[in-house]
Amino acid sequence: MSKYNTDLDYAILDIDISKEKLEEIKAEADRIISENKESNENLAVAYLKKVQCIRKLGPLKTIGFIFYEETNPLLYDEAGNLLKKENIKNLLEKALELSPNMPEAFMQLGLLNYRGLFRFLSDNEDEAKDWLSKAIQQKPDYAAAFNNRAMLFYYSKIENEKDKDKIEKIKIDYKNAVADLTEAIKIRPSDAIYRLNRGVFHSRLGEHKEAIEDFSNAIHNASGVLKDKLNTKVLILNLRGKEYAELKEYRKAIEDFSETLRLRDNDLSSESKHSKPDYGDTFLMRGKSWYLAGEKDKAKADFEEYLNRKCNTEDDENRWQVSNYIGVKPEDIF
């Protein structure tokens, strides 16, 4: 994407912009701030762009499960000074002093309290939600803000099946996330990441057909960037495979898991093979699908491959773990 657009979240995977372009944008923003000759609106945008570029240019980036994360809690400016939460917050507050209703600045303040991006700095999801909601109020067609507000609920997990009240609250959170992502998709229907994220919440709600539709759409519409960073890291295909397995469509599940492993072979032929995941869980999931499809020999081969990657194949305890995953006795498998 050659033209920088401040309402986009450049940390989202499906939006590509080069490091060189970001460095150029940040340098221009620093110049404008230093000279202090522009209008208040232009100065506010410069502060905003500086924050957005700091996010994207931070050290040791990786791709999180669903959204972008920093792996290193320490961000530094060009002079080597440590950028703490307050440093980022001050830049955004200066932007809002100059332009009090800037929705993009509201979203960045939300991200400062977001367990995804700056999760090492804060864990105040209520404040994050308030800032993101304020961004949406100011800009009702702000797709990235809808996405990020939805992803606040990503860490809400049902841990105790007996806690009915908490389960109901979490399900409401999931439904709200689906609603937010539906709005994001309406605004930017070609962005596969929003479909991918919505599929995750459909899955958690037990809406497996809807999840499959979203994952399929994400695979079909993903840009080259998204495919490179997601498909080969056991995300979309494995997620869809699990949904097929839930619907007892085991052959389709096997196809997705097998395609993931084919991509694995391609990865392992590259120079960066040592940084690739071992895909052990894919063998485990495919093995279960083989077993439930009646192909016990193929299932056994996958289970043994999984055990070889994760632990000692000969350990009875590890075999019990696999058999419990399937719901049978170890002697029925090995």
Secondary structure, 3 states (H helix, E strand, C coil): CCCCCCCCCCCCCCCCCCHHHHHHHHHHHHHHHHHCCCCHHHHHHHHHHHHHHHHHHCCCEEECCCCEEECCCCEECCCCCEECHHHHHHHHHHHHHHCCCCHHHHHHHHHCCCCCCCCCCCCCHHHHHHHHHHHHHHCCCCHHHHHHHHHCCCCCCCCCCCCHHHHHHHHHHHHHHHHHHHHHHHHCCCCHHHHHHHHHHHHHCCCHHHHHHHHHHHHHHCCHHHHHHCHHHCCHHHHHHHHHHHCCCHHHHHHHHHHHHHHHHHHHCCCCHHHCCCCHHHHHHHHHHHHHCCCHHHHHHHHHHHHHHHCCCCCHHHHHHHHHHHCCCHHHCC
